[in-house]
Amino acid sequence: MKHFFLMLLMVSSAILSAQPKSNSDIKTGSISGRVIDAGLNEPLPYVNVIIKDSNEKIITGGITNSDGTFNISKIPAGLVKVEITFIGFKTIEKEITIGKNSYKINVGDILLEEDAENLDEVTVVAETSTIQQKIDRRVINVGKDLTTSGPTASDIMNNIPTVNVDPQTGAIALRGNQNVQVMVDGKLSNIPAAQLLRQIPSNSIKQIELITNPSAKYNPDGMSGIINIILHKNVNIGFNGNVNFGLGYQLEPKFNSSIDMNYRNNKLNFYGSYGNNFSDNQAFIELTQVETGLFQDIDLLDSQNSNLFKLGVDYYINDKNTFSVFTNQNFFDGGAFGQTGLFFENDPSLNQNQIIDNTNENMSQQYNVNYKLDFDKEGHNIELEADFNIFDNDVVTYNRFSGMGARPNFDEFTDTERDRTTLNLDYVNPLSDKSKLEAGLQARLFSTDLDYNSNARVQNELGEYIPTSTSFDYERNIYSAYVSYSKQLEKWSYQLGLRAETVNVTTLALDTDLTNNSVTELPFENDYTQVYPSAFVTYNPSEKNSYQFSFSRRVDRPGVGQVNPIPEFNTPLISQFGNQELEPQFTNSLEANYTRNLEKGSITAGVFYRLIEDEINQGVFVDRSALGSGRVILRIDNFDNTSAYGVEVSSNYRPTKWWSLNASFDMYGRTQRGFAESLDPTIVNPTEDDIILTNTEVDNLIINFRVFNNFKVTKKLSLSAFAMYRGRDTGLNFEMDPMYFVNLGLRYSFLEENRATFSLNFNNVFDTQEVNILSERPFRQEAHFIPEFKTIFASLAYRFGGGKYRAKSRKRRDNDEKSGGGFL
């Protein structure tokens, strides 16, 4: 309706301008200003601004920009009426005279008040997802079409340009790289990202921000940047909420459900939510060492059961002071049961079997307190926030071996305790209508304690397995300050920022021999100070064209798993350990984007280049304790400087009223350096002298193409089709074959005001999705992964509540809303 009304305005304006003028020398003027939501005290975009003559005939008009500003030009001299209209708000009219000495008139800020009688309580969600390119991020506005893709956030991520989700592990990558921070409403969580994404209902998501070159205001962690998931907020007066159920199945069942509720009255806003995810996931893995005829198969059943609670309250003390507090509580109970067979083609008598029985229990707690003070000047504020996270994890793994030459049975017990405290002080001062200053201080205090016990880990000189105990303490404290200045010119805008950090890292590993109680200490310290500049420039020569240029410096700090000397996993052929002395990796990134607004959509094209210092990558070692067995050890290490680059094109387009599509193409190139040890498999009794160390360099080029189609059959029924092609992926020690698949979906809305929605989707319809890997180092190996790709999901969502108008909300850190009972 808004677009129709604008078209009517333009047609009317064209007709009027085509009428003959009595005086060709009539002067024209302009009217500018900004529209503000009086309740939220925030700019209102896309508000209709209509210019009429004294006889109520429309002369011209337009809509406000994303920052609430407008500028209507070519208005004939004389008395005119300015009409400001927006759905759900009271209409405002002003009479203005354009004439001598008053041809350029700025009406200043116009405050729109909500119309409580006419505003419906329904949260409007667009039918079709759209993509916006902003100065420092790409914003995907999640429409109803994307929620058909599956019941959780993890299910819809592959539909987002430049984002990939590993179907086996759930690990998320941006621009082909997993060094990315995942945030929810601008907040990091101690919950592992893969686990977190499977708990967020897809229809709770309002926007997904891809911040590939974050400004100095953000933490500089992560080579690829930040994926920020913004959830719908309930800010209606009264009681409101949503309930969701989802069920999936191929070989094993997968169930998730959630409910979020919000009650707002006077100065208090109470909100709470509960979500769960119960799933069993079956996977088959086949691994073959081609030259030796060694074959390994793994039958794995992974179980995940999680429950997430959130409770919070906002207290609006007055128009200038807001105090909020909330807590998240997550309980996870899972594990994996795997059976592994090791088969020797040349000598079946050497065949071995392993049974892995793993249990994993963890609890994550988050406590957040926030206070915001607004000053008299619009947008001038200071905000103090404290966030405290606790994570406890207990993992028990039983390893049972059988067969000639097999390792003795052993058990592993790992206890992890992790704390993170974050203190933020942020200050924002709009120096003028066109410029803004932002500054802040932050302290991030992070500590992890891991205790590992195993009754069989190393062999002594007699060949006996000696039980050992290892503890690992990791502490990292980061103190930072940032400043950012932005200015808006007529067609240009820019933002300059600088962040300075001082970092202190202390680790201590204690390796205890339980036989004689001897302790080996392995301490490590790393202190460093770094600055992270950022710069953004935007050029808008017209309404249809926009150019963005940006630079930022970022860091990949070694994660706890990468520095932890405790083994991450053990199989008959592979063990993985961390590297306690791993150094951080720094990235300097340049990026340029172009956006073209079309009549029925938009298209964005971009390129980026990264220079990576002290690259973090994986090394492959021959297991010296079992030479000739084919066993290898994986360990992370630092390597020389390297580079990466990419080209991206994405578009959202609506060919017809009933068909819309989002399509994207991306190509990523990266030079990777590393090393691998190898051993000639034909040597009968190899020694360490037979091990060959090879320095490797690989140029990897990955191509991805995806297209998401949404077909609106009726007002209540829509269908979707998603197709994706992922090109060949070449790493230091492997090469993954191309992958392609098609997913189909259905969504149907029913009941009064379409309060209920039923969705059904079918993944990998043609059964083409496979994971095939070839490795050349240290042995020629072929791997074939067969997870549950061909899955059917069904979900049901229902919203309830009777609020009639929105309450005042406040902004959280990084400009994300904080009040209102979002799911997390």
SULWO-V413578 format. One record per helix or strand of 3 or more residues. SS is the DSSP state (a for helix, b for strand). FROM is the first residue (numbers start at 1). TO is the last residue. Records with the same first field share a line. If there is no record, write none. Layout:
SS->FROM-TO + FROM-TO
//
This chain:
a->2-17 + 144-147 + 153-157 + 193-197 + 202-204 + 348-350 + 560-563 + 624-626 + 688-690 + 752-754 + 813-815
b->28-37 + 48-52 + 58-63 + 69-76 + 78-85 + 92-99 + 104-112 + 130-133 + 138-141 + 163-165 + 172-174 + 180-184 + 205-211 + 225-231 + 238-249 + 253-265 + 268-289 + 294-318 + 321-344 + 352-374 + 381-403 + 410-429 + 435-459 + 465-488 + 492-513 + 518-539 + 545-556 + 574-577 + 585-598 + 601-613 + 616-622 + 632-638 + 642-656 + 659-678 + 692-712 + 717-726 + 739-750 + 756-762 + 771-775 + 781-786 + 792-801
//
